[in-house]
């Protein structure tokens, strides 16, 4: 079954929850990336006032997939090489292909956001061979404070999750045949024009269309909605490996072409 047009550009937004995936998805949407039927997008919530921008049908597939593997978004399952080819996932592959076709068959530039994509990317890549990735990164202390406020997670648990999600994503960055870019949440708020220019280049916008799209998207960035920063709790100490991974991702972002 052909799920989507072979000539279309497809983009998958991923990153640990609370790392700016919702903001990035909305910015990509304003730059011209189709996120599917608006009625199928998860709306605002007390912890995400500007909306989640997640397709509820694809989110459900991701949740079922992680459960089938013995885990969930906050308890990542083991992901050995080749797990996406397991025969017992055939029914979920068929459901996912139908959902992709229903949402995106006619789209030429489309994508979807779900933090769970970080764990399940190989599954989707098998269905959409040209799938490209946008990895969202936020300082681990800010992520920990946000997860503590929303989910009650202690910092140590959040740091383990941050490490797991970003280590898995790093494997895709270094080994995947897909095209990738890395977006830092802090950059979107503090250097919005530069961050938007990077995203615009990634999806191929040029000329007047690019400048107009960047202007429109910039208006959607609301720094007042950031409730947690890396300096918000000086008592929280980061594990040294987490510090090094954050620095490594920043270095990768600096050298990746847009």
WOFENNOR-V552191 format. One line per field, one symbol per residue. psi: psi as a letter, one per 30 degrees, with the letter a starting at -180 (. if undefined). A space follows every 50 residues. Layout:
psi: ???
//
This chain:
psi: kjelkeflkkkkkllkkgggeeeeeeeeeffgkkgakefgkkallefifg lfhkjfeeeeeeeeeeeefgaaegiklkilkgefgkeggeeeeeeeeeee eeegefkfjlllkkfffefgeeeeeffiegklkjkkklkeeeeeeeeeee fgkleeeeeeeeeeefeeeeeeefflflkllkkkeeeeefheeeeeeeee eefgklbeeeeeeeeeeeffjjfffjfklfgfiffkkkkeeeeeeeeeee eeeefkk.
//
